[in-house]
Every structure is written in C-alpha cells, then in structure tokens.
Amino acid sequence: MKKFVFALFFTLISVAAFSALAAKPKPKTETVTYVVNMHCQNCVNKLTDKLSFLKGVEDCKVTLKDKTVTIKYDPAKVQEKTFVETIEKLGYTATKQPAASPAKGKS
C-alpha cells in the first residue's frame, strides 16, 4: 500500500511539474531586415559579431550576396533602433527593408 501511495504521489508531482513548464508562454519574437552597404567577408564577420551578442537577439543572419542583415529578436529585451545604432557605429548605413507581404492566391 505504501508503494502505491508513493507511486501515485510521485506521478501527481511529475504531472504538475510538467504542466507548469509547458504552460510558460514563449517570448514574442520579431524579425527585421536591413540593407547594409557592406562589400566583403570581413564586413559580414564584423556585423555578425556585434549584432549577435546584443541582449535580446535570438538569431542574426548577414548575407553578403544580398547585402542584408536579418535579425530575429525579443522586443521586450532590445529596441529596433539599437540595431541601426550598432550598424552605424561600425561605419555602415542601414536601410530597413519592408516586411514581406503574404503572397496573394489566384482566384
């Protein structure tokens, strides 16, 4: 009987703990893309290094071919203007690209 009560108690505690973990909402993330006047791999490395380590940045992709910087971030931890300021402090210009609009289906 003691084993049954212990097993039941352990199961209830495990389910409660799992439910508490699963109930945490994921932080809202946003993505922004800038066109930057970079011209070489060193520029890519410099931008990636500085932007990736800003608090609140979850992902940073710098593409030399398209001359773009795409940043996925938590707006509760970092403001968008911080990215422009950081890019400009490195000696580049940053022009925000409009968000891609969803494709319209043909009727």
Secondary structure as the mmCIF struct_conf table of DSSP 4:
data_model
#
loop_
_struct_conf.conf_type_id
_struct_conf.id
_struct_conf.beg_label_comp_id
_struct_conf.beg_label_asym_id
_struct_conf.beg_label_seq_id
_struct_conf.end_label_comp_id
_struct_conf.end_label_asym_id
_struct_conf.end_label_seq_id
HELX_RH_AL_P HELX_RH_AL_P1 LYS A 2 ALA A 22
TURN_TY1_P TURN_TY1_P1 ALA A 23 ALA A 23
BEND BEND1 LYS A 24 LYS A 24
HELX_LH_PP_P HELX_LH_PP_P1 PRO A 25 LYS A 28
STRN STRN1 GLU A 30 VAL A 36
BEND BEND2 CYS A 40 CYS A 40
HELX_RH_AL_P HELX_RH_AL_P2 GLN A 41 SER A 52
TURN_TY1_P TURN_TY1_P2 PHE A 53 PHE A 53
BEND BEND3 LEU A 54 LEU A 54
TURN_TY1_P TURN_TY1_P3 LYS A 55 GLY A 56
STRN STRN2 VAL A 57 THR A 63
TURN_TY1_P TURN_TY1_P4 LEU A 64 LYS A 67
STRN STRN3 THR A 68 TYR A 73
TURN_TY1_P TURN_TY1_P5 PRO A 75 LYS A 77
HELX_RH_AL_P HELX_RH_AL_P3 GLU A 80 LYS A 89
TURN_TY1_P TURN_TY1_P6 LEU A 90 GLY A 91
STRN STRN4 ALA A 94 GLN A 97
HELX_LH_PP_P HELX_LH_PP_P2 PRO A 98 LYS A 106
#
